Amino acid sequence: MRKSVVLLVGGWSPERQVSLDKGKAVEKALIEGDYDVRVVDVSRDIHDFVSQLTPRPDVVFNNIYGKGGEDGVIQGVLEMMQIPYTHSGVMSSAVGMDKGISKIVVQSVGVKVPETLVWPYVPPYVLKPIDQGSSVDVNIVFEQDNFQPDVKSLGMLAERYIPGRELTCAVLDGKAQAVSEIVSHTKFFDYEAKYEDDRTETILPAGIPREVYEQAMEWSEKTFEALGCQGIARCDYRYDEGGAGLVFLEINTQPGFTPESIGPSQVVYNGMSFVELCSHLVETACVKNK
């Protein structure tokens, strides 16, 4: 008998459309993997959500990004219902989404992170929401910029700006996959560069010194383990040649999911097809707190 899978898409974060778009690739792959697939567009209505999980599926494939989908909220509901689901659990998702807390955790295992700043901020610096994904509302501020941060606003994190190259490394089941370099033509690898600018280039494997490549792989595995992640996640870095060196920026416990997306593309680079990856996540899905 075929295994039944509910694919969660949508949600209510600014990344809703990204989830809907990328969910089509996951749905196609799961069907090719011979699963009985049902797609659920998730809203804030908990009664509607629970009703759409009836009949009860064997597995939930979580493909929701941002608040609600990757911060432990959906994970908590699925834990209560004792339905196996893909990706990380409640605590790992919540800590991974909170950039301030996750920085403290990864720094404790020897991973280098940017300096956290206190007001008044001296340019250049990065101001970003503590709990958003896909670079939503991130600002890089240089001396010449006419930008006045709202210091009264809560939920923002200010960090020392790290110049250099954008690197990223996916981890699957605790094993680092590869290191890619992202070359964007916007100010940095922001929402526009990720989803709207077709000039963005991904170089796999990244053309960086071997020791830096290996350090990114090692740090990504350490981060994955320290946060207790499961399934697939992606760690982002800046590499400042001749300056700060390799610096960890953040972890994404719900990385974009198409064959061309950065995380899955590294798994495909190592020989596993996208259909096989989606099937692997389904077959290893579990309830984290039984």
C-alpha angles and dihedrals in degrees: 000000000000117000114247117230128188111206112208117211138161114028124171105275125106085263093064095112092048089055093049093049097046092042090071090065092049092048091052092048094048091050089050087050088060098249126144098243129199119180119215121192102210123219132173090268103108093189091054091047094052092046090053089056088063119128086045112245124222090233139008116218105207112214099158119120131204128006113008095016106055105019099076098268100106089034090057093053091049090048090054090050091045093229115150112242139183129252127019129343133246100282097039091049094048094047093042091052093050103077094193096053095039089054090056092049097049093043088056090063095050102269115141115237134181119271112265111230132214126208129313093050117208115211137278096057142131121236115194141158113264093225112031131099137209091044091286111175094357116151128192109201124201128185094261094049120109095221126137114190119215098240090188093062116102128219097044128123124204119203137175108265114248114205121207142065127345113237131177135185129193123213122203118191090341095310120113111231108196142308121257128190118221116211110192129179095211125081089280139333092301132153091281093051092047100048113008111032112079090193092074110115129205117204113200118214098024114239097233133124113291093241092054091047091052092045091054090051092048094046091048092055091047091050093048091051096042091054093043093238125176135199111005130344136162131225121206126208145176118223112204106190110214091003132057093348118208115359127182115231107177148318125244112206091185103044121185110281122215128102088261096046114112099248099044092041089062091052089048089049087060093054107269115118121230090248090052091048093052090047091049091054091050093049093048095043114122148163103263098205110037 
